[in-house]
Amino acid sequence: MSGLPVPPVAERDPLFARLATLARSLAAASVSAEEHADYITLQATVAGLYRLSVAELEHVLGTFPLIATDIRSRTLALFSTLH
């Protein structure tokens, strides 16, 4: 995993603060990350950083069968509205 490229986000970029807020929210949650509403937002936001198309994200999500279908569908739907 350490060899995977990660898109840079400058600290002054408003997206940096948004990502940090989402991550803190998930870290502090009393439920699993996947059950938290911010999880879907974080996934859709990060997919945008990777400049994925809707079709590419759909493919990526399809390779994660352990993530509930509902979560994958909601992530794709949110991503579609944002991009």
matplotlib code that plots the C-alpha trace (Angstrom):
import matplotlib.pyplot as plt

x = [0.0, 2.8, 3.8, 0.4, 0.4, -1.7, -2.9, -1.4, -3.7, -2.1, -2.9, -4.2, -6.7, -10.2, -10.4, -7.7, -9.8, -12.8, -10.9, -9.5, -13.0, -14.4, -11.4, -11.8, -15.5, -15.0, -12.2, -14.4, -17.5, -19.0, -20.1, -17.9, -16.7, -18.8, -21.9, -21.2, -22.7, -19.3, -17.7, -19.6, -18.7, -15.0, -14.9, -16.6, -14.3, -11.1, -12.3, -12.5, -8.9, -7.8, -9.8, -11.8, -14.7, -18.1, -17.4, -13.9, -15.3, -18.0, -15.4, -13.2, -16.2, -17.1, -13.8, -14.6, -17.2, -16.8, -18.2, -22.0, -23.7, -25.8, -22.6, -21.0, -24.2, -24.6, -20.9, -21.3, -24.5, -22.9, -19.8, -22.0, -23.7, -20.4, -18.6]
y = [0.0, 2.4, 2.4, 3.7, 7.2, 9.6, 12.9, 15.8, 18.4, 21.6, 22.6, 25.9, 24.1, 24.2, 20.5, 19.8, 21.1, 19.2, 15.9, 16.5, 17.2, 14.0, 11.9, 13.3, 12.6, 9.0, 8.5, 9.8, 7.9, 5.3, 3.2, 1.5, 3.9, 2.2, 2.9, 6.6, 9.0, 10.8, 7.6, 7.9, 11.6, 10.9, 8.0, 10.2, 13.1, 11.1, 9.4, 13.0, 13.7, 10.7, 12.2, 9.1, 9.1, 7.7, 4.6, 4.2, 4.6, 2.1, -0.4, 0.2, -0.1, -3.4, -4.9, -4.5, -7.2, -6.9, -3.4, -3.5, -3.0, -0.2, 1.7, 1.2, 2.4, 5.5, 6.4, 6.2, 8.2, 11.0, 11.0, 11.3, 14.4, 16.0, 15.3]
z = [0.0, 0.7, -3.0, -4.1, -5.4, -3.4, -5.0, -3.2, -1.5, -0.2, 3.3, 2.0, -0.3, 1.2, 0.2, 2.7, 5.6, 4.3, 4.1, 7.6, 9.0, 7.4, 8.7, 12.2, 12.2, 11.2, 13.7, 16.5, 15.5, 17.8, 14.8, 12.2, 9.5, 6.8, 8.9, 9.2, 6.6, 6.2, 4.9, 1.6, 1.3, 2.0, -0.6, -3.2, -2.5, -2.7, -5.9, -7.3, -6.2, -8.3, -11.2, -11.7, -14.1, -13.0, -15.0, -13.5, -9.9, -10.7, -11.7, -8.7, -6.3, -8.1, -7.0, -3.3, -2.7, 1.1, 1.1, 1.2, -2.1, -0.6, 0.4, -3.0, -4.7, -2.5, -3.0, -6.8, -6.7, -4.6, -6.8, -9.9, -8.5, -7.5, -10.8]

ax = plt.figure().add_subplot(projection="3d")
ax.plot(x, y, z, "-o")
ax.set_aspect("equal")
plt.show()
